[in-house]
Amino acid sequence: MPAPLVADVVANGQNPEVLFWVGCAGSFDQRAQKITRSFVAILEKAKINFAILGNEEMCTGDPARRAGNEFLFQMMAHQNISTLNNYSIKKIVTACPHCFNTLKNEYPALGGNYEVIHHTVFLQQLIDEGKIKLKEGGSFKGKKITYHDSCYLGRSNNIYEAPRKVLEELDADLVEMKRCRSNGLCCGAGGAQMFKEEEKGTSRINIERSNEAIATGATIIASACPFCNTMMTDGVKLAEKEETIEVMDIAEIVAQSME
């Protein structure tokens, strides 16, 4: 799927209004690539002037810092900041809460000051502005959807309403899990846990969280993070419910619901 590259846009004497930060998961993970494609399709349909860094984008360094490798984090961060400042980037949108949190809250201390928006907030803005038009009686009307709060979106950045408002626009039946919002349970992948061996315990966090989602009776588990998506999908598979329950990113749900 072709997406405009910042280098090409700038070479033509223009500046993209929005930089879409794809992130490692959105670039390399096969499942998360579908989320990336859906979000790019939305941006194109909404006629947003956007571009991506392509090969110039490095990992934000979030997993390195969470795992305790501060040197590696600073090395990655300084390289990204140098690239972004070189292109005079002002506004960044990303579909990954880990990238969002790092770019928004941790890059300013190193000289990277940008307006950073998570894709759920951006989608809500586009719906409010009328740039995204949703189908009347779309494919999600009346469907039971439960939304899983990502730790880096919810507790870390207090974003609870935007994802829910987007889902409510679909006329879906939004059902909450027992633990939600600021009391939500982690999917088990945050803090670099995605990349390390799990520690011994009585149960795996993602199984516990997936079971809470399954208990709501929802047919769709909506997530807003590629890590959460992976963990919840694994939990649904382990419960042998993949025939009846689908784990989808909010961008995928919106892309399927657009006129």
C-alpha positions, 0 to 999 in steps of 0.5 A: 500500500503506497503512502507518501514519504516525508522526504518526497513531500519535503523535496517537492517544497511542501510540508505534511500537515500530519506525520503518521508514526507507524511504529515497529508493530504497525510496520513489521507485525503481520496482524498490526500491518492490517491496522496500519492499512486501515488507518491509512485508508481512513486518512486518504478517504478523509483527505488528510495531508499526511506522510510517513517517515518510511525507512527513516523511522526508528523504534521510539526506544520505549521497550529499551527504556522500560527494560532498563537500557537507558543508553539505547533509549537515548540513542534511538530517541536522539536519532528520531528527534534529529530526523523529525526536527530536520523535517520541521515536523509539528504534528504526529499521529500514531496508532500505538499508545507506547509510541504515543506516550514516549513521543508525547511525554519523554521526547520533550526532555531531549529536545523533541517537542511535537503535538502528539495525538493518538489515533482514537482521539484523531478519529473522534476529531475527524468524525466531529468535523464531518470528515469521516462519514459513517454508514447508516445502519453499518455492519456494527449496528447493535453488535455487542462490543467491549473496549479494552483500555490500554495502560499507556492510553488510559492510566498514563495519559487519561484517554478514556472517552475518545475510543468509547465515543468513536464506538458509540457513533457506530450505534453499537451496544458498548458493554464494559468489563468489570475492570475498566477505565482507571481500574482496567487490567493490563493485557500483560504486554506493557513495560517491555513484557512483550519481549521477555519471558514471563515470570512464574505465577498462578495465571497469565495476565492476558488470559485473565483479561481475555476471560473478563472480555469474554464474560461480557458476552461481546462478539467484538473486543475493541482495542486501540493498541497493537500489543493489546490486540496480540495479547487479547487475540491469544487469550481468545484463541486459548479459550477456543472462542475465535469463531464467535469473538473477534479482536479488532482495532478501532481503526479497523472498525471505523474503516469498515463503517465509513461511507 
